Amino acid sequence: MTDQPWIFAGHSDFIAGLADYDTKAPLTGAPPAQVPPSDLGSTHGLGGGLFEVMVPPVDRLQMTKTDIGLQIEYPPQLDRHYALDQNIAGIGALLRLVRESKGRVQLARTVDDLTRARHDGAFAAVLHLADADAIDTDLETLCLFHAAGVRSLAITWSRQNSFGYGVPYHSPGTPDIGPGLTEAGTRLVSACNDLGILVDLAHLNTAGFWDVAACSQAPLVVTHGAAHTLSPTSRALTNDQITAIADSGGVIGVSLEGVVPSPAGIVSDVMDQIRYLIDRAGPDHVALGSDLYRSPNADYPSGAMLLPRLLAALHDAGYDDEVMTGIAHANWLRVLHATW
């Protein structure tokens, strides 16, 4: 392969850089002094991605170092109106970026929009909600978010809400924590299926994962994650979950965060994850999740610079053009087409 395929990043916290996520106030502020997404395609091969709008905890999370790893306390459920304010501000920040980019960043609501953006040489941004905390149990807010362009959401972040239970970050740890989806959570999944909104299982606990697997009509997706066998954290996927995602026709986006012991080994360690997931799930069900911007190991632009290095490592490991293109973007597009 002389030219690398373009890259779709399954998870990016870039919107967090458009505003201050460390205050209790709604998000405000100007874009940071970072490489903007519209410039990443020419230098790092990024052509699009899921752009996350996250509702930050009201209070800073408490991290505890133990003799065997790290633990982050389970944050309390958020007030829905606080979450709604944060979501509106985050969506507005991305829409403002799209408007001010003069065509260099385009909001993608359909796979045709993604294809058109690539044809235009623009960056295709897909709106993703990191949680459903702002959504009412009657699901009227979900319809509003869909009309605003949201095409992907996670049921929970690492906390409880009206729909399910997330997992706090424990390393080492297990995702088998707490009960499954609530009745409203099951209805949320069904409504997302009807509207064509991807349901992200990245922060959901084990019981919730299997509830979604039982009720969803769409491929199962984890936008950013890792294999628990190699990375035994509470956020990682068990072998049974990996198999279920593959059997559904879904995809796992390999994260750059939480899978490596040190920045020095990041390409090698992420490659270990990719190889393991290919062996367990097959190459059609593995993609790049990245987790760009907020991770200490994956900040823009350094995290973006790692992505073509991963493709080069895949090539050097003997993977053919079809597998590389699938991991770079084609597997994401297949799942988005099946979901939207």
N, C-alpha and C positions, 0 to 999 in steps of 0.2 A: 504494500500500500504506500503510494508516494504521498498522497494527501490524507490527513486524518479526517474522519467524519466530524461534522459539527456536533456539539454537545448540548443536550438538554439536562439541566440540573434539577433533580427532583425535589430539592428543598433548598431554599435560600432565605436568609433573614435580612436581605438587603433593605427592606422597608423599615426595619428597626433603625437603620442609619439615617433615615430621613427625618427622624424626630427623636426626642429624648425618652427612652423607655425606663429611665431610672427615677421618674417622678410619678406622683399620683395623679397629676393633671393629664387631661387629654393630650395626645401627641401633637406637638407643634415644633416648628423649627425648619431650618434650611437643610438641603442635602449636605452630607459631610464631605470632607476632603478625601474622598475615596475614588477609585476607578469606577465610573458610572457603568451600569450594565450595557449601555449602548456602545461602549468602547471595548467591551470584553471580547466580542466576536472576532475582531481583527487581530487581537493579540493572543487570546487564549482559546479560541474556537467555540466559545459559548454562543449559542444561537437562541436560547430560550430557557425557561424554567418556571417552576412553581414559586411564586413570591408570597411568603407567609406574612399574614397580619396576626400578631400575637398580642394577647392581653396579659400584661405583666402583673405579677403578684403585687398586692397593695404594699406589703412589707417585703424587705429583702429576705431571700431564702437563706436559711442557716445551714452551712456545710460543716460537717464534722468529720475529721480524719480519725480513723480507727487503726488498730494494729494491722488490719488486713485490707484496708481500703478507704473508701469515702462513702458518706451517707448524707443526703440532703433531706431535710424534714418535709413531710407531706403538707403542702400549703392548704389552707381552708378554702372552701367553696367561695367563689367571688359573687358579689352583687351583680345581678344581670344588667342593671342600668349602667353601672361602672363599665362593665365589659362592652356594652353597646356603644358607649361614648368612645372607648378605645378603638373598637372595630371601625366605626365611622371615620375617625380621624386617620387610621391607618390606610383604609381604602381610599380616602381623599388624597392622602400623600402620594399613593401610587398613581392615581388618576391625574394628579397635578404633574407628576413626572412625565407621564405619557403625553400630556398636552404640551408641556414645555420642551419636550425632546424633538419636536418638529418632525415626527415620523421615524425617528431612530429607535424608539421603544413603542411597541404596539401591544395593546391589550388583546389577548387571545381568548375568545369565548368558544371557539370551535376548532377542530383540527384544520379546517380550511383557513381559518385565521392564522394558525401556526404556519401553514404552508405559504400563505401570502406574505407573511412577515419575512420568512426565509428568502422568498423570491425578491423582496424589496431590499434585502440586506439589513433588515431591522432585527432588533431583539424582541422576541415574543414573550411577554409576561403573562402568566396565568395567576389569577387571584386565588390565594389559598388561605383559609382561616385555620389557625393553629388549634382552635377548640370551638365548641358550640356554646360557650358560656353566655353569649349574648342572645341566644335564640330562645324564644318563648316556647312552652310546651305545646301550644296550639300551632306552632311552626309557621306563623305568619311572617316572622322576621326572616325565616329561611327564604321565603319567596322574594322578599325585598332584597336580600343579599344576592340571590340569583340574578335578579333584574339588574343589579349593580355590576355584575360580571363575575361573581364568585363561582368557580367551577370545581373547587376542591376544598374539603374541610376535614379536620380531625374531630372525632366525637369529643375527645378530652385531650387536654395537655396533662401534665403530671399532677393532676388533682381531680377531685370529684366535681361533677356538676349534675344538672337535672337528668342527664341522659346516660351517664356511666361513670366509670372509675378509672382514673389514670394511675400510672405507677410512679412513685417517687424514685429518684436516682439513687440506687444503692450499688456499690461495686466492692466486692461481689454481691450479687443479689439475684432474685427470681422475679419474673413478671407475674407469678401466680399469687396475686395479692387482691383480696376483696371480691365482692360479688360481680355479677355481669351487668348487662344493660338493664336499665329501667324500662318500664312499659313505654314511656315517651322515647327512650332511646331506640327501641325497635321501630316505632313509627317514624323517627328521624331517618333511619337507614332506608326505609321504604320510600319516604318522600324524596330523599336524595337520588334513589334509583329512578323515580318518576321524572324528576327535574333534569337528570343528567349531571349530577354533582358527584365527583369522586369522593369516596369515603376512605380517609387515611387512618390506618390502624397503628401508627407509629408509637403513640404514647398510651395506648389502651392496655388494660390488664388482660391476663390470660382468659378469664371467664368472659369478658366483653368481646375479645377476639373471636371466641368460638360462637358466641351469640350472633355476631355479624356474619360469620361464615354460614350459619344456619339460615339466616333470614335474607341476606342480600342476593340480588339477582345480577350483580355486577362482579367483575374480577376483583379479587382481594388485593389490596395495595398497602405496602409500607413505604412511605416516601423516603425515609432515611432511617436506616437501622443496620444491624449486624447479626452475625450468628452467635448464639449464646455459647456454643461449644468453644469458640475461639475467644469470645469476649463475654465472660460470665457476669454481665450486669443486668439489672432489672429491666432495662430497656431493650435487651437483645432478644432474638427470636429462637425458640426451641426448634428442634428438627421437625417435630410434628407440624408446627406452624409453617415452616418453610415449605414442607410438602403440600400443605393445604393451599397455600398461595399459588404454587405451581399448578396444582390440579384445577384451580379455578380459572387459570389463564392469566393470573395477575403478575405483579412485578414487585421486586424488592430493590429499593434504591440504597446502594451502599453508602454509608455515611463516612465522612472524614473525621468526625468527632466521636470520641468514646470507643474507638476500636484500636487505638495505638498506644503503646506504653510511653513513647517519646516522639517529639517532632522529627528526630533524626531518622526514625525508621518508618515514616508515614507511608511512603509508596510501597515498600515491601510488605508492611502489615495490612494495608488496604488490599493489595494484591492477594494476600493470603485469604482475606475475606471473600474476594471475588472468586477465586479458584474454588473455595469451599462451597460457596453458594451455587456455582455452576455445576459442581459435582452432585449436589443434593437436589437442585431444582431444575437444572438444565439452563443453557445459555439464553433461552428466550424469556427467562423470568428474572434476569439480573440486569440492573441499570445503575446509573450514578445518582445517588441521593445528595451527596456532597455536604449539606448543612453549612453552606457558605455564609460568611460574614461574622457571625457572633462567636464562633468557636475560636479558642486561642490558637488552634492548629489550622484553622481554615478561614482566616480573615481575608477579605478582599484587600489587595489583589493576590496575596500569596496563595490562598486556597484555590482560586481560579487557575493559577499557574500550575498547580498540581494536576489538574484534570488532563491536559495533554500529556503530561508525564505518565499518568496511569495508562492512557491509550498506547503510548510508546512501550510501556512495560508489557501490556497485553500482546502487542506485536512481537516483542522480543521473546515472549513465552510461547510463541507458536500459534496463537489464536488467529483464525483467518479473518478476511475482511468482513464477512457476513456477521460473525460473532461480535467483532469490534463495533460495527455499525449498529447492531442491536443494542449493545451496552451503552453506546454513546447517545443514541436517541430513538432508534426504531422501536425498541421494546416499549418505551414510554408512549410513543405515538399510537402503537397498536392498542394499548390499554385505554388511552384517552378516547380513541375512536370507538371502542367497544362500550365505554362508559357514557360518553356525551351523546 
